Amino acid sequence: MSDESRQTAGLVEGEKKPIEPPSSPERRTFLGVMIGAGMTIFGVLAAIPLVRFALYPLYAKAASVTWSDVGPADSFASLSAPVQKLVSVEQRDGWRESVSEKPVYVTKDKQGQVVVLSAICPHLGCQVTWSADRQDFFCPCHGSVFAPDGTRISGPTPRGMDSLESTVQDGQLKVRYQYFRQLMPNKEVAD
């Protein structure tokens, strides 16, 4: 037998077993690529919840501001002095939702229009109270004094009391309760 015919028969000189064909590198490469792609896809899918959890504080919105009922609008038409009211405020902190009551003052501005004022002092956040005897608002923490319409009279506060956005819907006075930055000369909404 010639060398060629021996090789085609699968025998090499001196050996008696047939030559195995070399394993296909194309099949191994394809299998490796498929396993690698599968593991990559699995890793990406497993990482999505972790990335969302890590980035949540950057994209989370603070509590959405909703409208709260203050009371019937007719009851505030003939105000002679500020009236304190409690409004229910819905707050969302992450996944926790809570409802709390916040004090506000319903009063009239210099033009005689009904306005709703936050009861939080713009100085350091203490609760402002109305003094019927003195006819002014007074902050018991640091002695700031405000006029009945909320303008600053004296004290360390950098600005007057903060007015809140209000409207009348279906005969009800409604207010959007918000928090504002303290120690700032201009009113800025706190996020």
Buried (B, 14 or more C-beta within 10 A) or exposed (E): EEEEEBEEEEBEEEEEEEEEEEEEEEEEEEEEEEEEEEEEEEEEEEEEEEEEEEEEEEEEEEBEBEBBEBBEBEEBEEBEEBBBBEBEBBBBEEEEEEEEEBBBBBBBBEEEEBBBBBBBBBBBBBEBEBEEEEEBBBBEBEEBBBBBBBEBEEBEBBBBBBBBEBEBEEEEBBBBBBBBBBEEEEBEEEE
